[in-house]
């Protein structure tokens, strides 16, 4: 997401969501746990990590303007990744109730919020696609065209499953946005 909200939208969000500070090494989201809120990063930085077997993959670094943890609220699934604070963060904490109100409302703020959720999902999809492309290029340039290792196949399988779920969520959100009167 990493785009700054305009001051008016930010103030309206602050009126309905709690602002909290988190020190470095705090987990905002833990992979596999249920999600009861999402976070809009105002300052600081987080790292998105995904456990794959015995390995931890660093998926992304996000800063001000990024929304994290929203996919678990969109589809009700457990957290797909862990989000760890790497530089002290100030964030708006959007509870499930606030999230659902914004997602289903027909106000300008709600439309802006829904757009941000969709953009965050699209960026995650692009990141995962780029990761798979890099993996394929690495394997293609190895002497003898070494086949994918078991770990790489597992990462690809998990990524593809996540992309499939994300695609369904984004299609549903797009349909919702199309039915909203401007």
N, C-alpha and C positions, 0 to 999 in steps of 0.2 A: 504494500500500500504506500508507505513512505511519502505521502503527500500531505501537506499541512492543511488542516481544516481552517476555513475562514473564521475570524474571531466571533462572529455572531452564532455560527453553528456550534463552535466549541463552548460558548457560554450556555447555550441551550442544553447541550449534553451535560455540562457540569451541574445544571439545575436538577437533572434526573438521575445522575450517576455519582457514586462516591469517588473522590480523588484520594489515591493512596500512594505512599512511597515504599519502595522495596529495595533493600540492600543487595549488593552483589552476592551471587551464589544462591539467591532465593529461587525456588521453583514456582513459577506462576501456573504451570500445567505439568502434569505427570502422565506420560504415555500409559494408556490402559485404564486410567481412572475416569470416572464420569465427570462431565463438565457442568458446572453450575453457574459459570460466568465467563465473560471474555474481557479482554483488556485492550484499551486504546492507549498506546504508548505516547506520552507527552514529552518526556525527556529520558535520556539514557539509552541503553542498548540491551537487547536480549539475543540469545542464541537458541535456535530451534534444533533439537536433537532427536534422533530416532534410533531406538534400540533395535538392532537386527541380530538376533542370536546373541552371541557374546560380544558383539562389536557395537560401538556407538557412532552413528554417522552424524556429522554436523551438517544440517540441511541448509540453514540460512542464518544470517545476522540481520536483525531488524532494529530500526531506531524510531525516532519521532514520526508520528503519523501512521505507524503500522498498527494493525489490529491483529491480535493473536488469540487463539482459543475459540474462535467463532464457529468452526466447523462442527464441533461436538454439540453446540447449541442448535445448529441448523438441522442436523440429522439425528440427534439423540444418541449417537454412538460414543463409545469411550474415546478419550483423547488419542489422536493418531500420533502425537509426538509430545516430547517434553519441551517446555520453554523455560530457560534458565536466564536469570538476570546476570549480565556480564559487566555492566557499568550501572551504578545506582539509577533506578527507574522511578519516575512519577507517572502514574497511569490512571485513566478513568476505568473503574471496575463496573462493567455492565452486567448486572445479574440476569438470570434467565427471564424474569418478569419484564425488566426494562428492555432486554433484547427482543422478546416476543412482541412487546408493545410497539417498539420501533419497526420491527419487521412487518407487522400487520397494519400499521397506521397508514393513512393516506396524506400525511402532511409533508411539507417540503423537507423537514428534518428527517422524517422517516425515509423519504426517497433518497436523500443524500446518504443516509446510513446504509440502506439496501445496496446502493451503488458501491459503497466502500466494502461491504461484505463480498459482493460479486467480484470486485477488483482484487481483493485479497485472495480469493479462490483461484482466479485466473492467473495471478502471479505465482501461486503455488504450483499450478498445473504447468506453467512455463518452466519453472525451476526444475521440476521433476523430469520434464521432457528433455531439457538441456543436460541434466545429469545422465539420463539414459543414453543420449547421443554421445557424450564424452566417453562413457563406458564402452560403447560400441567402437568408437574410434581407437581407443587404447588397445582393445583386443585385436582390431583389424591390422594395427601397425606392429604387432608383435611378430617376431620370426615364426614362420610356420602357421600363422593364424591361430594361435592357441585358443581353444574353445573357452567359453565362459566358465569360470570357477564356480563351485557350488555356492559360495557366498554371493557372487555376482548374480547368479540365477535367482537366489532368494531375495536379494535387494530388488531386482527387476520385477519379480512376481509381486512383492509387497507394494512397490511403486505403482505398477499397473492396476492392482486392485484399488489402491487409493485414488488413482486418476479416474477409474471407472465410477467410484462413488461420488467423487467431486463433480464429474460431468453431469450426473443425475441431479445433484444438488443445484448446480448452476443453471441447468435447464429449467428446473422448477422455479428458481428465483427469477429467471428471465421471464417466464410466463406470468408470474405475479406482478412484475414490474410493468409488463405490457398492459395489464388490466387496470392499472392505476390511472385515474384522471389527473392531468397536470394541474 
